[in-house]
Amino acid sequence: MLDKNRKTEELLADYAGALRDGSIPVFLKSLGREEARTIGSSRDFSDATEVVRVLNAVGFADKAATPDVGLFISRVDAKIVSRLKEAKASSRGRRGAHRRPASRTGKTEKSI
């Protein structure tokens, strides 16, 4: 990816390699200004990248690892429940504070 004057076919080959290796950001950073314009305006490149994505998905489907998000979701749910309980508890405490009288009328002062 060091050559800055790559043709569309070379860019596509580099894109396919980056997609396979999971380094698309590195590929995008490697693009020169002219290369970026070329792939941005090329309908052929866009169509070819879609084909590469499909072939890559088919070719590596058995090796692809999909993350299990069940643990993440259960932690998020637990955090939501915890925050709801904290909100209810704090609102109960504030309600009681509003009901107390502001002045103490029940006590009398002793004279000296």
C-alpha positions as CSV (number, residue, x, y, z in Angstrom):
1,M,0.0,0.0,0.0
2,L,3.0,2.3,-0.2
3,D,2.5,3.2,-3.9
4,K,0.6,6.5,-4.2
5,N,-0.4,6.1,-7.9
6,R,-2.3,2.9,-7.8
7,K,-4.8,2.0,-10.5
8,T,-8.3,1.0,-9.7
9,E,-7.5,-2.7,-10.0
10,E,-4.6,-2.3,-7.5
11,L,-6.8,-0.3,-5.1
12,L,-9.4,-3.0,-5.3
13,A,-6.8,-5.7,-4.5
14,D,-5.5,-3.6,-1.6
15,Y,-9.1,-3.1,-0.4
16,A,-9.8,-6.9,-0.6
17,G,-6.6,-7.6,1.5
18,A,-7.6,-4.9,4.0
19,L,-11.1,-6.3,4.3
20,R,-9.8,-9.8,4.8
21,D,-7.3,-8.6,7.4
22,G,-9.7,-6.3,9.2
23,S,-7.6,-3.2,8.5
24,I,-9.9,-1.0,6.5
25,P,-8.9,2.1,8.4
26,V,-5.3,1.5,7.5
27,F,-6.3,1.1,3.9
28,L,-8.2,4.4,4.0
29,K,-5.3,6.2,5.6
30,S,-3.0,4.9,2.8
31,L,-5.0,6.6,0.1
32,G,-3.5,9.6,-1.6
33,R,-5.7,12.5,-2.6
34,E,-6.0,11.4,-6.3
35,E,-6.7,7.8,-5.2
36,A,-9.4,8.9,-2.9
37,R,-11.0,10.9,-5.7
38,T,-10.7,7.9,-8.1
39,I,-12.5,5.5,-5.8
40,G,-15.0,8.1,-4.7
41,S,-16.2,8.8,-8.2
42,S,-15.7,5.3,-9.7
43,R,-18.9,3.3,-10.0
44,D,-16.9,0.3,-11.1
45,F,-14.9,0.4,-7.8
46,S,-18.1,0.6,-5.8
47,D,-19.6,-2.4,-7.6
48,A,-16.3,-4.3,-7.3
49,T,-16.1,-3.6,-3.5
50,E,-19.6,-5.0,-3.0
51,V,-18.6,-8.2,-4.8
52,V,-15.4,-8.4,-2.7
53,R,-17.5,-8.0,0.5
54,V,-19.8,-10.8,-0.6
55,L,-17.0,-13.1,-1.6
56,N,-15.1,-12.4,1.6
57,A,-18.2,-13.1,3.7
58,V,-18.8,-16.4,1.9
59,G,-15.1,-17.4,1.9
60,F,-14.5,-16.8,5.6
61,A,-18.0,-17.5,7.0
62,D,-16.9,-20.6,8.8
63,K,-13.9,-18.8,10.4
64,A,-15.9,-15.7,11.4
65,A,-16.5,-15.3,15.0
66,T,-19.7,-13.5,16.0
67,P,-19.5,-11.9,19.4
68,D,-21.9,-13.1,22.1
69,V,-23.6,-9.9,23.2
70,G,-25.9,-11.7,25.8
71,L,-23.5,-10.8,28.7
72,F,-23.3,-7.2,27.6
73,I,-27.1,-6.9,27.3
74,S,-27.6,-8.5,30.7
75,R,-25.1,-6.0,32.3
76,V,-26.9,-3.1,30.7
77,D,-30.2,-4.3,31.9
78,A,-28.9,-4.7,35.4
79,K,-27.4,-1.2,35.3
80,I,-30.8,0.2,34.2
81,V,-32.6,-1.6,37.0
82,S,-30.0,-0.3,39.5
83,R,-30.4,3.3,38.3
84,L,-34.2,3.0,38.5
85,K,-34.0,1.8,42.1
86,E,-31.5,4.6,43.0
87,A,-33.9,7.2,41.5
88,K,-36.9,5.8,43.4
89,A,-34.9,5.7,46.6
90,S,-33.6,9.3,46.2
91,S,-37.1,10.6,45.3
92,R,-38.5,9.0,48.5
93,G,-35.9,10.8,50.6
94,R,-36.6,14.1,49.0
95,R,-40.3,13.8,49.6
96,G,-39.8,13.3,53.3
97,A,-37.6,16.3,53.5
98,H,-40.3,18.5,52.1
99,R,-42.8,17.5,54.7
100,R,-40.8,18.6,57.7
101,P,-41.7,21.9,59.1
102,A,-39.2,24.7,58.5
103,S,-39.3,26.2,62.0
104,R,-39.3,24.5,65.3
105,T,-42.5,25.6,67.1
106,G,-42.7,22.8,69.5
107,K,-39.7,23.7,71.7
108,T,-39.7,26.7,74.0
109,E,-36.6,28.6,75.1
110,K,-35.6,28.7,78.7
111,S,-35.1,32.1,80.2
112,I,-31.8,32.7,81.9
